[in-house]
Amino acid sequence: MAQADSFVAGSHVTLERLMRILEENDKDYTLGTDPTKFAKAPTENCISGGKGFASKIFNITLESEGITYSVLIKYPSGHHLAAKVKESGELSNEEIDAKIKEQEEMLFGVHNREVAFYEFVKKHVPDDLRLVKYIYGEKSDFSQGKNGFLLMEDLSPKTMKQFKLGDGLEKEQVYKILDNLAILQARSVVFQAEITSSFPHSQATIKAMHAYVVGCCEDLEKKNLSWFSSEISRQCKANADPTAIVEFLSPNKAFGDLGAVLVHGDLWPNNMIFQERNGKPDLLAIVDWQCTHAGNFSADIAAVLAVSMDPEERRKFELNLLGHYVDGINYYLAKFGSEKRLDYGKVRKSYKNSLKYAILQMIMTVATNPQADVSEVDGEGPLTKRLRCLVEDIFL
């Protein structure tokens, strides 16, 4: 028999409370609120192993009288980061404790952003946006040591296709991603004051990104790659300075008067879920909105094209994809009642500028995904090739 006061999946949520929340917030849930009616405890399966450093995600399956219901619970966890701090061997116990506390505060903060994002979408964005269905969320309170959580739809019953990072997205897949960005961005323009106050830049995340990019650049220099010279490394490090990152991520009137829009901030294939359709991956949902912020419309566009597409595909269809985005964003701006419009020429210039930020994301992608960067032909892995071509297009 299931215990009402047992905590689910290592979280601070009891089974009884979980059932009450589901009863109140998900019309598809029909198993009631009495845990004692369950013949056995819920099945818990961790699905986030090795896939991130900020959260744990569990699939929880409840079953009663032949009816089965599954839900995902996601909550902040710094177990990966804490382990790396302890393994470094460079810090005292006091310094380790301080570093872990600092990381915990950052993780609570990015979790709260994701909850705020889903609440914003629930209130203001049409249902045709491709997201995981949001059921319920609670924010973390660092001062009280309270860990928040998210409850979301479990997509595993659907036919999902594991996307291989090294394969690269094709233009048809990128079209759908750009369509979703256009919907979200146009809607966020309508509620610009709200997103600007609710989703400022995360200084802690920017600081962490700066440190990581600098380290990755130094590692790349040691490989003596002909195209990643010390001067290229210097320019990338300069672009990773926190002040420069904020400038890249902020709206720039030189590229149009759209103003701030909601930006995912970490848009690459590992934060997308695909389903198989006609033998190919088809976008099912964009996930992990922990880095979302009010910012530059072209930041996510540049990330998708630069990090997620093979360079041949990107170079061949770049202008076509940008034109598709402009048509989409202007259509939805009109549909949602905004008088603002984007000009193709300025969008292209903004995109080119955002590539200087996207290459920082590509540098980190190469460093953290060696298993996806294995060459089958000429000694250059697919991720390294994307990085090299970005260097050529931006700096050479």
Summary of the structure (lengths in Angstrom):
residues: 396
radius of gyration: 21.8
end to end distance: 66.4
largest distance: 67.2
contacts: 1245
relative contact order: 0.11
helix: 53%
strand: 15%
